[in-house]
Each structure stands twice: as C-alpha cells, then as structure tokens.
C-alpha cells in the first residue's frame, strides 16, 4: 500500500503554517479562517468544484457567483480521466494531466489549497483527496461549503478570475487505494464502506451504473450521514461513533467506494476527522458492476 500521512482530528494549525508545527494535515477550514486568509498577503488557492449528476453547468454556476478569487476545477475533465468500463465513470487522471490542471489553477509548492462546492463538499472532496494523493500536503475542505460562506453574509464575485500559473510538481500514491480484488477481500477481512444512498446499496434503484446492488460484504454508510443539517461535518466524536458502529473504529483496514469514486472521498475525509485512515476504491460500483464476473448483493444486509 502506498505510504501516506494520516490526519489528526482537532488540529488547529491554519493553512499556510509549516507542517512541522502540526502532527498531521488538517481536513477542514472554516469560513472565518478562509475570509481571513483571503485578506492576507499570502492567500491560498481556492477551488470551486461545483458538480452533480445531471447538472453539467458547474462552470456557469461558478461564473454567476463564487468566492472571490476562486478558480473553477472541472470534475469531469480535470479531476477524472475519461470513463472506461474497467476503470469506472471517473477514473483517476494521469498525474501529468492533473499537474497541468493544478498549475493552471495556480497551485505552487508550499501554497495551501482550499476547496468547496455547493453541496456539502460531496464533489469538492474529490479535489481534496486527489491533490493529497498527488502529494499536495496542505489541502482543506471549506466546512459548510458555499452555503456557509453565503450564510455568513460574505461577498461573491462573478466572471472568471485572473490566475497566475503555479509550479507544483505532483506524484502519485500519497494516499492509499484498493482495486476490485482488494476491495472484495477487504469486505471480508476488514471493513468496506459503501458511501452511496441506502436505496442504491439495497439494489432498489440504480440510475447510472450497469447493475443494482452492492459489493458482497460491504456495509452501507451513506455520505449524507457525515453532515449536520447546516452542511458542516459532524463533530469528530459523532463521526467516531458513527464509524465505530459500522466496524470502522478499530485497528482493522478500511476502504470506501461509492458510484464512481467521488463521494467516497467525502467519506474518507469524514473518517480522517474521526481519526481513521481509509483507502479509496477509485473504480467503485461503476467499475465493479460493469464486470459480469463480479457478484452483486442486494438488501440491507452486507451479504
């Protein structure tokens, strides 16, 4: 498994402080912290990752109003490679492609990055995970996403911001992943969490992928359960209790999948807040269900 850094919940060092002053990277930045950072002499790169199934207009939403200075990151073309049955609907992009995109966004060595979307960070978490996987140490999610920024009465700007290109050099493997065979084994020997909606896990509906159901042995843990009603992440203690009840609170290995490896990254962020490291199955159900040799379980039990 690739080497990586685990996250210590409760870390208080703000983005931009050298890593040696904190035992592990933070997961979240608050709205108040981001507002202060944007007013400083060394603001972070801010990425707007608005995306959703059935809504291809993320860039238009960005142009209509975004956090000042935020750059749009396209999940479909910059945070994923083209879909392929074996690799799923949102395969991990090649590192050189991701590096070129990150430089377009203004990402440079030592400069922190804050990411957000308009849906509880369920899409923005893909950028958080992917940049961490590629070696960017200081990447955080804006807790509460764009809704929290709006709720605080903070300004938005329109159009496309001017960006000075960055110089970041990326490399793969700084966070762990599993393939289909490893996910199948982990469902029996450790904990495999399914981050999709419960009805998709049970096989009652499947709107986009070839077959309905779930990986046998996986446990249902819908991503929405990570969030409070206001769209912020639950406190670490609540997240620890949630995941412990699902068997993901001990020393055993944990991995997460979803439909195509996007919202599973949100689950990994929540697990990090709870003090548990987890691997991502990038192909997720879209790749698993496209292989007729892979079994599918249905119902509310892991199977």
ZADO-1210 file (C-alpha; in nm, 4 decimals, padded with zeros to 6 digits):
<atoms>
<atom x="00.0000" y="00.0000" z="00.0000" code="UNK" pos="1"/>
<atom x="00.1417" y="00.3445" z="-00.0836" code="UNK" pos="2"/>
<atom x="00.2809" y="00.5478" z="00.2002" code="UNK" pos="3"/>
<atom x="00.0659" y="00.8335" z="00.3186" code="UNK" pos="4"/>
<atom x="00.0031" y="01.0681" z="00.6075" code="UNK" pos="5"/>
<atom x="-00.2863" y="01.0201" z="00.8453" code="UNK" pos="6"/>
<atom x="-00.4964" y="01.3064" z="00.9742" code="UNK" pos="7"/>
<atom x="-00.5139" y="01.4049" z="01.3370" code="UNK" pos="8"/>
<atom x="-00.8623" y="01.5256" z="01.4345" code="UNK" pos="9"/>
<atom x="-00.8807" y="01.8507" z="01.6247" code="UNK" pos="10"/>
<atom x="-00.5719" y="02.0020" z="01.4624" code="UNK" pos="11"/>
<atom x="-00.5738" y="02.3793" z="01.4985" code="UNK" pos="12"/>
<atom x="-00.2877" y="02.4935" z="01.2780" code="UNK" pos="13"/>
<atom x="-00.4318" y="02.7121" z="00.9995" code="UNK" pos="14"/>
<atom x="-00.3434" y="02.6526" z="00.6350" code="UNK" pos="15"/>
<atom x="-00.0093" y="02.8081" z="00.5467" code="UNK" pos="16"/>
<atom x="00.1695" y="02.7157" z="00.8710" code="UNK" pos="17"/>
<atom x="00.4638" y="02.4811" z="00.8042" code="UNK" pos="18"/>
<atom x="00.3832" y="02.1153" z="00.8511" code="UNK" pos="19"/>
<atom x="00.6456" y="02.0666" z="01.1219" code="UNK" pos="20"/>
<atom x="00.4316" y="02.2722" z="01.3601" code="UNK" pos="21"/>
<atom x="00.1425" y="02.0248" z="01.3383" code="UNK" pos="22"/>
<atom x="00.1465" y="01.6433" z="01.3576" code="UNK" pos="23"/>
<atom x="-00.0723" y="01.5908" z="01.0520" code="UNK" pos="24"/>
<atom x="-00.2638" y="01.7797" z="00.7834" code="UNK" pos="25"/>
<atom x="-00.5967" y="01.9356" z="00.8607" code="UNK" pos="26"/>
<atom x="-00.9116" y="01.8335" z="00.6788" code="UNK" pos="27"/>
<atom x="-01.1260" y="02.1458" z="00.7229" code="UNK" pos="28"/>
<atom x="-01.1019" y="02.5240" z="00.7040" code="UNK" pos="29"/>
<atom x="-01.3816" y="02.7353" z="00.8491" code="UNK" pos="30"/>
<atom x="-01.5457" y="03.0242" z="00.6679" code="UNK" pos="31"/>
<atom x="-01.3974" y="03.2723" z="00.9158" code="UNK" pos="32"/>
<atom x="-01.0487" y="03.1287" z="00.8615" code="UNK" pos="33"/>
<atom x="-01.0814" y="03.1446" z="00.4844" code="UNK" pos="34"/>
<atom x="-01.2071" y="03.5031" z="00.4927" code="UNK" pos="35"/>
<atom x="-00.9017" y="03.5994" z="00.6970" code="UNK" pos="36"/>
<atom x="-00.6640" y="03.4124" z="00.4693" code="UNK" pos="37"/>
<atom x="-00.8074" y="03.5762" z="00.1583" code="UNK" pos="38"/>
<atom x="-00.7441" y="03.9173" z="00.3140" code="UNK" pos="39"/>
<atom x="-00.3819" y="03.8281" z="00.3971" code="UNK" pos="40"/>
<atom x="-00.0679" y="03.8870" z="00.1972" code="UNK" pos="41"/>
<atom x="-00.0457" y="03.5167" z="00.1099" code="UNK" pos="42"/>
<atom x="-00.3927" y="03.3896" z="00.0216" code="UNK" pos="43"/>
<atom x="-00.4495" y="03.0226" z="-00.0568" code="UNK" pos="44"/>
<atom x="-00.5575" y="02.8829" z="-00.3902" code="UNK" pos="45"/>
<atom x="-00.9360" y="02.8374" z="-00.3719" code="UNK" pos="46"/>
<atom x="-01.1015" y="02.5826" z="-00.5989" code="UNK" pos="47"/>
<atom x="-01.4717" y="02.5798" z="-00.6848" code="UNK" pos="48"/>
<atom x="-01.5660" y="02.2186" z="-00.7646" code="UNK" pos="49"/>
<atom x="-01.9389" y="02.2529" z="-00.8289" code="UNK" pos="50"/>
<atom x="-02.0635" y="01.9334" z="-00.9931" code="UNK" pos="51"/>
<atom x="-02.3544" y="01.6955" z="-00.9654" code="UNK" pos="52"/>
<atom x="-02.5117" y="01.4046" z="-01.1500" code="UNK" pos="53"/>
<atom x="-02.7475" y="01.5526" z="-01.4048" code="UNK" pos="54"/>
<atom x="-02.6059" y="01.9051" z="-01.3696" code="UNK" pos="55"/>
<atom x="-02.3279" y="01.9734" z="-01.6231" code="UNK" pos="56"/>
<atom x="-02.3354" y="02.3501" z="-01.5628" code="UNK" pos="57"/>
<atom x="-02.0780" y="02.3846" z="-01.2860" code="UNK" pos="58"/>
<atom x="-01.8706" y="02.6394" z="-01.4757" code="UNK" pos="59"/>
<atom x="-02.1782" y="02.8519" z="-01.5431" code="UNK" pos="60"/>
<atom x="-02.2674" y="02.8400" z="-01.1732" code="UNK" pos="61"/>
<atom x="-01.9126" y="02.9480" z="-01.0945" code="UNK" pos="62"/>
<atom x="-01.9261" y="03.2429" z="-01.3323" code="UNK" pos="63"/>
<atom x="-02.2582" y="03.3528" z="-01.1852" code="UNK" pos="64"/>
<atom x="-02.1127" y="03.3797" z="-00.8359" code="UNK" pos="65"/>
<atom x="-01.8147" y="03.2351" z="-00.6474" code="UNK" pos="66"/>
<atom x="-01.5910" y="03.3048" z="-00.3500" code="UNK" pos="67"/>
<atom x="-01.3572" y="03.5887" z="-00.4516" code="UNK" pos="68"/>
<atom x="-01.0556" y="03.4578" z="-00.6388" code="UNK" pos="69"/>
<atom x="-01.1848" y="03.1010" z="-00.6585" code="UNK" pos="70"/>
<atom x="-01.0896" y="02.9077" z="-00.9723" code="UNK" pos="71"/>
<atom x="-01.3258" y="02.6546" z="-01.1273" code="UNK" pos="72"/>
<atom x="-01.1982" y="02.2956" z="-01.1287" code="UNK" pos="73"/>
<atom x="-01.3880" y="02.0709" z="-01.3680" code="UNK" pos="74"/>
<atom x="-01.4544" y="01.7342" z="-01.2090" code="UNK" pos="75"/>
<atom x="-01.5361" y="01.5606" z="-01.5360" code="UNK" pos="76"/>
<atom x="-01.2319" y="01.6729" z="-01.7359" code="UNK" pos="77"/>
<atom x="-00.9653" y="01.7801" z="-01.4851" code="UNK" pos="78"/>
<atom x="-01.0312" y="01.5651" z="-01.1774" code="UNK" pos="79"/>
<atom x="-01.1015" y="01.2453" z="-01.3723" code="UNK" pos="80"/>
<atom x="-00.9866" y="01.0579" z="-01.6797" code="UNK" pos="81"/>
<atom x="-01.2374" y="00.9562" z="-01.9496" code="UNK" pos="82"/>
<atom x="-01.4798" y="00.6856" z="-01.8405" code="UNK" pos="83"/>
<atom x="-01.3986" y="00.3232" z="-01.9225" code="UNK" pos="84"/>
<atom x="-01.5883" y="00.0094" z="-01.8140" code="UNK" pos="85"/>
<atom x="-01.2892" y="-00.1463" z="-01.6397" code="UNK" pos="86"/>
<atom x="-01.1997" y="00.1793" z="-01.4590" code="UNK" pos="87"/>
<atom x="-01.5458" y="00.3240" z="-01.3942" code="UNK" pos="88"/>
<atom x="-01.7128" y="00.6545" z="-01.4677" code="UNK" pos="89"/>
<atom x="-01.4482" y="00.8790" z="-01.3065" code="UNK" pos="90"/>
<atom x="-01.1071" y="00.7087" z="-01.3203" code="UNK" pos="91"/>
<atom x="-00.8136" y="00.8816" z="-01.1565" code="UNK" pos="92"/>
<atom x="-00.6456" y="01.1179" z="-01.4037" code="UNK" pos="93"/>
<atom x="-00.2877" y="01.0676" z="-01.5154" code="UNK" pos="94"/>
<atom x="-00.0518" y="01.2599" z="-01.2889" code="UNK" pos="95"/>
<atom x="00.0801" y="01.4770" z="-01.5729" code="UNK" pos="96"/>
<atom x="-00.2753" y="01.5762" z="-01.6660" code="UNK" pos="97"/>
<atom x="-00.3568" y="01.6600" z="-01.3051" code="UNK" pos="98"/>
<atom x="-00.0305" y="01.8526" z="-01.2672" code="UNK" pos="99"/>
<atom x="-00.1064" y="02.0641" z="-01.5739" code="UNK" pos="100"/>
<atom x="-00.4522" y="02.1412" z="-01.4357" code="UNK" pos="101"/>
<atom x="-00.3168" y="02.2240" z="-01.0902" code="UNK" pos="102"/>
<atom x="-00.0653" y="02.4657" z="-01.2411" code="UNK" pos="103"/>
<atom x="-00.3487" y="02.6319" z="-01.4379" code="UNK" pos="104"/>
<atom x="-00.5327" y="02.6755" z="-01.1087" code="UNK" pos="105"/>
<atom x="-00.2283" y="02.8473" z="-00.9586" code="UNK" pos="106"/>
<atom x="-00.1131" y="02.5673" z="-00.7282" code="UNK" pos="107"/>
<atom x="00.2521" y="02.6050" z="-00.6285" code="UNK" pos="108"/>
<atom x="00.4786" y="02.4254" z="-00.3845" code="UNK" pos="109"/>
<atom x="00.4092" y="02.5362" z="-00.0283" code="UNK" pos="110"/>
<atom x="00.0901" y="02.7250" z="-00.1127" code="UNK" pos="111"/>
<atom x="-00.2198" y="02.5895" z="00.0646" code="UNK" pos="112"/>
<atom x="-00.5359" y="02.4980" z="-00.1243" code="UNK" pos="113"/>
<atom x="-00.8964" y="02.5276" z="-00.0034" code="UNK" pos="114"/>
<atom x="-01.1732" y="02.3536" z="-00.1980" code="UNK" pos="115"/>
<atom x="-01.5512" y="02.3839" z="-00.1883" code="UNK" pos="116"/>
<atom x="-01.8692" y="02.3104" z="-00.3807" code="UNK" pos="117"/>
<atom x="-02.2365" y="02.3925" z="-00.3260" code="UNK" pos="118"/>
<atom x="-02.3447" y="02.0525" z="-00.1946" code="UNK" pos="119"/>
<atom x="-02.1833" y="01.9810" z="00.1387" code="UNK" pos="120"/>
<atom x="-01.8423" y="01.9196" z="-00.0235" code="UNK" pos="121"/>
<atom x="-01.9546" y="01.5874" z="-00.1700" code="UNK" pos="122"/>
<atom x="-01.7897" y="01.6819" z="-00.5019" code="UNK" pos="123"/>
<atom x="-01.5142" y="01.9050" z="-00.3629" code="UNK" pos="124"/>
<atom x="-01.3851" y="01.6125" z="-00.1589" code="UNK" pos="125"/>
<atom x="-01.2679" y="01.4582" z="-00.4884" code="UNK" pos="126"/>
<atom x="-01.0281" y="01.7505" z="-00.5343" code="UNK" pos="127"/>
<atom x="-00.9244" y="01.7312" z="-00.1676" code="UNK" pos="128"/>
<atom x="-00.8441" y="01.3599" z="-00.1953" code="UNK" pos="129"/>
<atom x="-00.6870" y="01.3760" z="-00.5412" code="UNK" pos="130"/>
<atom x="-00.4488" y="01.6583" z="-00.4584" code="UNK" pos="131"/>
<atom x="-00.3490" y="01.4872" z="-00.1338" code="UNK" pos="132"/>
<atom x="-00.2991" y="01.1609" z="-00.3269" code="UNK" pos="133"/>
<atom x="-00.0749" y="01.3515" z="-00.5687" code="UNK" pos="134"/>
<atom x="00.1392" y="01.4990" z="-00.2919" code="UNK" pos="135"/>
<atom x="-00.0112" y="01.8401" z="-00.2084" code="UNK" pos="136"/>
<atom x="00.0176" y="01.8452" z="00.1706" code="UNK" pos="137"/>
<atom x="-00.1988" y="02.1452" z="00.2589" code="UNK" pos="138"/>
<atom x="-00.5442" y="02.0874" z="00.1118" code="UNK" pos="139"/>
<atom x="-00.8595" y="02.1511" z="00.3137" code="UNK" pos="140"/>
<atom x="-01.2331" y="02.1485" z="00.2584" code="UNK" pos="141"/>
<atom x="-01.4309" y="02.4647" z="00.3340" code="UNK" pos="142"/>
<atom x="-01.6554" y="02.3391" z="00.6144" code="UNK" pos="143"/>
<atom x="-02.0176" y="02.4024" z="00.5207" code="UNK" pos="144"/>
<atom x="-01.9154" y="02.4664" z="00.1580" code="UNK" pos="145"/>
<atom x="-02.0543" y="02.7636" z="-00.0338" code="UNK" pos="146"/>
<atom x="-02.3727" y="02.7646" z="00.1744" code="UNK" pos="147"/>
<atom x="-02.1738" y="02.8524" z="00.4858" code="UNK" pos="148"/>
<atom x="-01.9975" y="03.1360" z="00.3022" code="UNK" pos="149"/>
<atom x="-02.3295" y="03.2767" z="00.1844" code="UNK" pos="150"/>
<atom x="-02.4828" y="03.2257" z="00.5283" code="UNK" pos="151"/>
<atom x="-02.2075" y="03.4361" z="00.6827" code="UNK" pos="152"/>
<atom x="-02.3032" y="03.7230" z="00.4511" code="UNK" pos="153"/>
<atom x="-01.9665" y="03.7212" z="00.2776" code="UNK" pos="154"/>
<atom x="-01.9296" y="03.8542" z="-00.0772" code="UNK" pos="155"/>
<atom x="-01.9283" y="03.6649" z="-00.4041" code="UNK" pos="156"/>
<atom x="-01.7744" y="03.7704" z="-00.7322" code="UNK" pos="157"/>
<atom x="-01.8735" y="03.6893" z="-01.0881" code="UNK" pos="158"/>
<atom x="-01.6857" y="03.6037" z="-01.4061" code="UNK" pos="159"/>
<atom x="-01.3508" y="03.4271" z="-01.4285" code="UNK" pos="160"/>
<atom x="-01.0639" y="03.5367" z="-01.2005" code="UNK" pos="161"/>
<atom x="-00.7181" y="03.6099" z="-01.3367" code="UNK" pos="162"/>
<atom x="-00.4794" y="03.3343" z="-01.2322" code="UNK" pos="163"/>
<atom x="-00.1019" y="03.3353" z="-01.2118" code="UNK" pos="164"/>
<atom x="00.0094" y="02.9852" z="-01.3146" code="UNK" pos="165"/>
<atom x="00.1632" y="02.7681" z="-01.0455" code="UNK" pos="166"/>
<atom x="00.4722" y="02.5488" z="-01.0445" code="UNK" pos="167"/>
<atom x="00.3594" y="02.2460" z="-00.8425" code="UNK" pos="168"/>
<atom x="00.5221" y="01.9096" z="-00.9163" code="UNK" pos="169"/>
<atom x="00.2931" y="01.6142" z="-00.8437" code="UNK" pos="170"/>
<atom x="00.3450" y="01.2431" z="-00.7964" code="UNK" pos="171"/>
<atom x="00.1017" y="00.9561" z="-00.7410" code="UNK" pos="172"/>
<atom x="00.0419" y="00.7373" z="-00.4388" code="UNK" pos="173"/>
<atom x="00.0494" y="00.9609" z="-00.1307" code="UNK" pos="174"/>
<atom x="-00.2889" y="00.8249" z="-00.0181" code="UNK" pos="175"/>
<atom x="-00.3904" y="00.4577" z="-00.0348" code="UNK" pos="176"/>
<atom x="-00.6145" y="00.2962" z="-00.2935" code="UNK" pos="177"/>
<atom x="-00.7506" y="-00.0545" z="-00.3487" code="UNK" pos="178"/>
<atom x="-00.8513" y="-00.2309" z="-00.6679" code="UNK" pos="179"/>
<atom x="-01.1561" y="-00.4542" z="-00.7157" code="UNK" pos="180"/>
<atom x="-00.9868" y="-00.7697" z="-00.5895" code="UNK" pos="181"/>
<atom x="-00.8551" y="-00.5916" z="-00.2831" code="UNK" pos="182"/>
<atom x="-01.1962" y="-00.4388" z="-00.2148" code="UNK" pos="183"/>
<atom x="-01.3581" y="-00.7821" z="-00.2330" code="UNK" pos="184"/>
<atom x="-01.1038" y="-00.9242" z="00.0110" code="UNK" pos="185"/>
<atom x="-01.1290" y="-00.6286" z="00.2459" code="UNK" pos="186"/>
<atom x="-01.5078" y="-00.6682" z="00.2645" code="UNK" pos="187"/>
<atom x="-01.4359" y="-00.9986" z="00.4426" code="UNK" pos="188"/>
<atom x="-01.1143" y="-00.9288" z="00.6306" code="UNK" pos="189"/>
<atom x="-01.1623" y="-00.5634" z="00.7255" code="UNK" pos="190"/>
<atom x="-01.4290" y="-00.3005" z="00.6651" code="UNK" pos="191"/>
<atom x="-01.5556" y="-00.1911" z="00.3235" code="UNK" pos="192"/>
<atom x="-01.7980" y="00.1020" z="00.3328" code="UNK" pos="193"/>
<atom x="-02.0468" y="00.1864" z="00.0574" code="UNK" pos="194"/>
<atom x="-02.0971" y="00.5643" z="00.0544" code="UNK" pos="195"/>
<atom x="-02.3951" y="00.5690" z="-00.1860" code="UNK" pos="196"/>
<atom x="-02.7563" y="00.6353" z="-00.0900" code="UNK" pos="197"/>
<atom x="-02.9099" y="00.3457" z="00.1015" code="UNK" pos="198"/>
<atom x="-03.1606" y="00.2608" z="-00.1730" code="UNK" pos="199"/>
<atom x="-02.8781" y="00.2133" z="-00.4214" code="UNK" pos="200"/>
<atom x="-02.6898" y="-00.0047" z="-00.1737" code="UNK" pos="201"/>
<atom x="-03.0009" y="-00.2190" z="-00.1256" code="UNK" pos="202"/>
<atom x="-03.0412" y="-00.2523" z="-00.5028" code="UNK" pos="203"/>
<atom x="-03.3836" y="-00.0901" z="-00.5132" code="UNK" pos="204"/>
<atom x="-03.2718" y="00.1586" z="-00.7759" code="UNK" pos="205"/>
<atom x="-02.9674" y="00.2149" z="-00.9955" code="UNK" pos="206"/>
<atom x="-02.9871" y="00.5323" z="-01.2041" code="UNK" pos="207"/>
<atom x="-02.6474" y="00.5268" z="-01.3774" code="UNK" pos="208"/>
<atom x="-02.4492" y="00.2049" z="-01.3402" code="UNK" pos="209"/>
<atom x="-02.4879" y="-00.1310" z="-01.5200" code="UNK" pos="210"/>
<atom x="-02.6318" y="-00.3320" z="-01.2288" code="UNK" pos="211"/>
<atom x="-02.8021" y="-00.2656" z="-00.8970" code="UNK" pos="212"/>
<atom x="-02.6800" y="-00.3821" z="-00.5571" code="UNK" pos="213"/>
<atom x="-02.3554" y="-00.3663" z="-00.3631" code="UNK" pos="214"/>
<atom x="-02.0234" y="-00.5439" z="-00.3218" code="UNK" pos="215"/>
<atom x="-02.0848" y="-00.8517" z="-00.1058" code="UNK" pos="216"/>
<atom x="-01.9719" y="-00.7846" z="00.2489" code="UNK" pos="217"/>
<atom x="-01.9769" y="-00.4053" z="00.2152" code="UNK" pos="218"/>
<atom x="-02.1621" y="-00.2021" z="00.4770" code="UNK" pos="219"/>
<atom x="-02.3979" y="00.0822" z="00.3943" code="UNK" pos="220"/>
<atom x="-02.2702" y="00.4234" z="00.5091" code="UNK" pos="221"/>
<atom x="-02.4399" y="00.6972" z="00.3022" code="UNK" pos="222"/>
<atom x="-02.2279" y="01.0086" z="00.2649" code="UNK" pos="223"/>
<atom x="-02.5098" y="01.2324" z="00.3836" code="UNK" pos="224"/>
<atom x="-02.4680" y="01.0845" z="00.7311" code="UNK" pos="225"/>
<atom x="-02.1365" y="01.2673" z="00.7671" code="UNK" pos="226"/>
<atom x="-02.3031" y="01.6079" z="00.7749" code="UNK" pos="227"/>
<atom x="-02.5038" y="01.8148" z="01.0188" code="UNK" pos="228"/>
<atom x="-02.8266" y="01.9819" z="00.8963" code="UNK" pos="229"/>
<atom x="-02.6345" y="02.3016" z="00.8128" code="UNK" pos="230"/>
<atom x="-02.3996" y="02.1152" z="00.5769" code="UNK" pos="231"/>
<atom x="-02.0953" y="02.1193" z="00.8053" code="UNK" pos="232"/>
<atom x="-01.9239" y="01.7974" z="00.9060" code="UNK" pos="233"/>
<atom x="-02.0392" y="01.6350" z="01.2275" code="UNK" pos="234"/>
<atom x="-01.8019" y="01.6770" z="01.5223" code="UNK" pos="235"/>
<atom x="-01.5210" y="01.4185" z="01.5412" code="UNK" pos="236"/>
<atom x="-01.6799" y="01.2400" z="01.8389" code="UNK" pos="237"/>
<atom x="-02.0053" y="01.1927" z="01.6481" code="UNK" pos="238"/>
<atom x="-01.8180" y="01.0693" z="01.3422" code="UNK" pos="239"/>
<atom x="-01.6150" y="00.8276" z="01.5543" code="UNK" pos="240"/>
<atom x="-01.9359" y="00.6855" z="01.6998" code="UNK" pos="241"/>
<atom x="-02.0906" y="00.6556" z="01.3530" code="UNK" pos="242"/>
<atom x="-01.7997" y="00.4677" z="01.2040" code="UNK" pos="243"/>
<atom x="-01.7371" y="00.2538" z="01.5118" code="UNK" pos="244"/>
<atom x="-02.0947" y="00.1251" z="01.4773" code="UNK" pos="245"/>
<atom x="-02.0060" y="00.0247" z="01.1209" code="UNK" pos="246"/>
<atom x="-01.6931" y="-00.1605" z="01.2278" code="UNK" pos="247"/>
<atom x="-01.4537" y="00.1120" z="01.1157" code="UNK" pos="248"/>
<atom x="-01.3362" y="00.2333" z="01.4531" code="UNK" pos="249"/>
<atom x="-01.0643" y="-00.0168" z="01.5389" code="UNK" pos="250"/>
<atom x="-00.7274" y="-00.1210" z="01.4083" code="UNK" pos="251"/>
<atom x="-00.8538" y="-00.3089" z="01.1011" code="UNK" pos="252"/>
<atom x="-00.8123" y="-00.1838" z="00.7469" code="UNK" pos="253"/>
<atom x="-01.0892" y="00.0323" z="00.5998" code="UNK" pos="254"/>
<atom x="-01.1736" y="00.1152" z="00.2382" code="UNK" pos="255"/>
<atom x="-01.4570" y="00.3116" z="00.0815" code="UNK" pos="256"/>
<atom x="-01.6370" y="00.3071" z="-00.2522" code="UNK" pos="257"/>
<atom x="-01.9364" y="00.4865" z="-00.3993" code="UNK" pos="258"/>
<atom x="-02.0733" y="00.5053" z="-00.7518" code="UNK" pos="259"/>
<atom x="-01.7600" y="00.6327" z="-00.9246" code="UNK" pos="260"/>
<atom x="-01.5078" y="00.7313" z="-00.6581" code="UNK" pos="261"/>
<atom x="-01.6320" y="01.0869" z="-00.5982" code="UNK" pos="262"/>
<atom x="-01.8471" y="01.0892" z="-00.2837" code="UNK" pos="263"/>
<atom x="-01.6317" y="00.8102" z="-00.1386" code="UNK" pos="264"/>
<atom x="-01.3639" y="01.0783" z="-00.0971" code="UNK" pos="265"/>
<atom x="-01.6075" y="01.2662" z="00.1276" code="UNK" pos="266"/>
<atom x="-01.6351" y="00.9542" z="00.3420" code="UNK" pos="267"/>
<atom x="-01.2567" y="00.9329" z="00.3609" code="UNK" pos="268"/>
<atom x="-01.2465" y="01.2953" z="00.4805" code="UNK" pos="269"/>
<atom x="-01.5060" y="01.2168" z="00.7489" code="UNK" pos="270"/>
<atom x="-01.3099" y="00.9103" z="00.8569" code="UNK" pos="271"/>
<atom x="-00.9952" y="01.1235" z="00.8766" code="UNK" pos="272"/>
<atom x="-01.1770" y="01.3639" z="01.1060" code="UNK" pos="273"/>
<atom x="-01.2692" y="01.0636" z="01.3197" code="UNK" pos="274"/>
<atom x="-00.9053" y="00.9553" z="01.3332" code="UNK" pos="275"/>
<atom x="-00.9341" y="00.6573" z="01.0971" code="UNK" pos="276"/>
<atom x="-00.7400" y="00.6238" z="00.7740" code="UNK" pos="277"/>
<atom x="-00.9159" y="00.4666" z="00.4769" code="UNK" pos="278"/>
<atom x="-00.8316" y="00.3654" z="00.1226" code="UNK" pos="279"/>
<atom x="-01.0318" y="00.4601" z="-00.1860" code="UNK" pos="280"/>
<atom x="-01.1588" y="00.2119" z="-00.4452" code="UNK" pos="281"/>
<atom x="-01.1407" y="00.4526" z="-00.7425" code="UNK" pos="282"/>
<atom x="-01.3476" y="00.2470" z="-00.9870" code="UNK" pos="283"/>
<atom x="-01.6158" y="00.1917" z="-00.7236" code="UNK" pos="284"/>
<atom x="-01.9523" y="00.0425" z="-00.8150" code="UNK" pos="285"/>
<atom x="-01.9395" y="00.1742" z="-01.1725" code="UNK" pos="286"/>
<atom x="-01.6375" y="-00.0466" z="-01.2441" code="UNK" pos="287"/>
<atom x="-01.7474" y="-00.3396" z="-01.0279" code="UNK" pos="288"/>
<atom x="-02.0962" y="-00.3607" z="-01.1796" code="UNK" pos="289"/>
<atom x="-01.9589" y="-00.3411" z="-01.5342" code="UNK" pos="290"/>
<atom x="-01.7771" y="-00.6728" z="-01.4826" code="UNK" pos="291"/>
<atom x="-02.0294" y="-00.9589" z="-01.5150" code="UNK" pos="292"/>
<atom x="-01.7917" y="-01.1886" z="-01.3256" code="UNK" pos="293"/>
<atom x="-01.8277" y="-00.9753" z="-01.0099" code="UNK" pos="294"/>
<atom x="-02.1160" y="-01.0752" z="-00.7793" code="UNK" pos="295"/>
<atom x="-02.3752" y="-00.8250" z="-00.6561" code="UNK" pos="296"/>
<atom x="-02.5589" y="-00.8450" z="-00.3245" code="UNK" pos="297"/>
<atom x="-02.8950" y="-00.6795" z="-00.2575" code="UNK" pos="298"/>
<atom x="-03.0938" y="-00.5918" z="00.0514" code="UNK" pos="299"/>
<atom x="-02.9953" y="-00.4121" z="00.3689" code="UNK" pos="300"/>
<atom x="-02.7505" y="-00.6797" z="00.4908" code="UNK" pos="301"/>
<atom x="-02.3875" y="-00.6828" z="00.3726" code="UNK" pos="302"/>
<atom x="-02.4437" y="-01.0209" z="00.2080" code="UNK" pos="303"/>
</atoms>
